Amino acid sequence: MKCNLYTNMLGIDIYVVLKYFLSFLSLCYVTKSSR
């Protein structure tokens, strides 16, 4: 129920933020490993 409430309030933004956050983390990891 809480998940549905949050998704209704924020819409689909939370998923977009998660996608960007994951991509950012992967980029940082790749840059660190390349060094």
Sequence and secondary structure as in RCSB ss.txt:
>XXXX:A:sequence
MKCNLYTNMLGIDIYVVLKYFLSFLSLCYVTKSSR
>XXXX:A:secstr
 HHHHHHHHHTTHHHHHHHHHHHHHHHHHHHHHH 
